[in-house]
Amino acid sequence: MINFNVPSTSANLGPGFDTLGLALNLFNKFEVRSRPDKKINISVISKNNKVNFDDADNLILNSYLKYYEYINKKIDGIDITEKMNSPLARGMGSSASAIVGGLFSAAWNAKSLISAKEFIDLAVDIEGHPDNVIPAIFGGLDINYKKGDRFSYHKINIPEELKFIVIIPDFELKTSETRKILPNRLDYTSTVFNLGRISLLITAFLEKNYSLLAEAMEDKLHQPFRSKLIPGFEHVIKTAKKEGAFGASLSGAGPTVIAVTTSNENLIADGMISAFLDHNVTAEKYILKGYNISLYKIIENIIADNKKGGN
C-alpha cells in the first residue's frame, strides 16, 4: 500500500499562458493498493461524495493504462482512491492531479519509474499542455518550455512568506471549452505586452520585489476572452489590489481567481468574495502557501526502498 499527495496547481498567473505554473499546499490524496488479480478499481471522492466517470473520461484509469503501455508490461491489478480537495473544472489543476496520480500509481505498482524527462512527456501527452502537470510532479513555480520535441522546465522555489488567496466561484469552466473561445491569431502588440509582463513576473519572484506583480500579472493573450465567461472578473481583480494584494489573475482557465500577498490575506479574500457577490456569484476562499517538494523524488525513493527491502 502507498499513500501520496498531489498538490493543486495554478497555471498562467496572468501572462504565462501554457508556460507558467505553481504548486500549492492544497492536496488531492491518493490511497493505492496492489491487487492479486487483474482488476482495476478507481474511486474519486470530492467533499464526501463519490464522483462517477465513464472509463473514456477517467483520467486516473487512462493514465494508469498508458504508463503500463509505455513500459510494455502486462497490467497489474490495483485499487486507487483519490480524495479530492481541489474542485473539478475550476482552474486548480484537478485534471493534472488525476493524471499525475494515475501515472505514479502505475509506477509504484509496476515497481518501475521511468526517467523524469519521460514522465513529463507522458503526462503532457495526456494533458495536452505542461503548465499544471509539471508543478504537480516537481513542485515550485515552474517555467515550462519545449526543447525540440520534448518539454522541459526550470523550477523556482516559492518564497515562504508569500500567501496565495484562491477564490473559487460556484460554477465550472472546463479548460477544453475555454480554449475554444481564444483567437486563432495574435497581434504583435499583445504578444510584446505579455513578453514584458512575464519577464517582470519572474523578476518579482527571483528578487522578491513583489510590488512588480500589480503589472506583472496582467495579460492580453487569454484573460480578456476567458473573463467574459466570469461575471465580475474585472471587479474582483480591482478589489484584490485595492485591499492590498500585490497582484491577481485568473487561475488557469478559471473561473478561480488567485491573488498574491504577504499580509491581510483574509481582508483581501473577503473583499474578493464580496465583489463576486455584487455580480450574483457565490464563492469560497482558500488561503494557501506555495509547495516546493518534488513528488517525483518521493515516489522514486519509495520505489527504491521497496526494491531494497524485497517488497
Secondary structure, DSSP 4 states (H G I P E B T S, - for coil): -EEEEEEEEEE-TTT-TTTEEEEEEEEEEEEEEE-SSS-EEEEEEETTEEEP--GGG-HHHHHHHHHHHHHT-PPPPEEEEEEE-SPTTSSS-HHHHHHHHHHHHHHHHHT-PPPHHHHHHHHHHHHSSSTTHHHHHH-SEEEEEEETTEEEEEEEPPPTT-EEEEEEESS---HHHHHHTS-S---HHHHHHHHHHHHHHHHHHHHT-GGGHHHHT--SSSHHHHGGGSTTHHHHHHHHHHTT-SEEEE-TTSS-EEEEESS-HHHHHHHHHHHHHTTT--EEEEEE-B----HHHHHHHHHHHHHHHT-
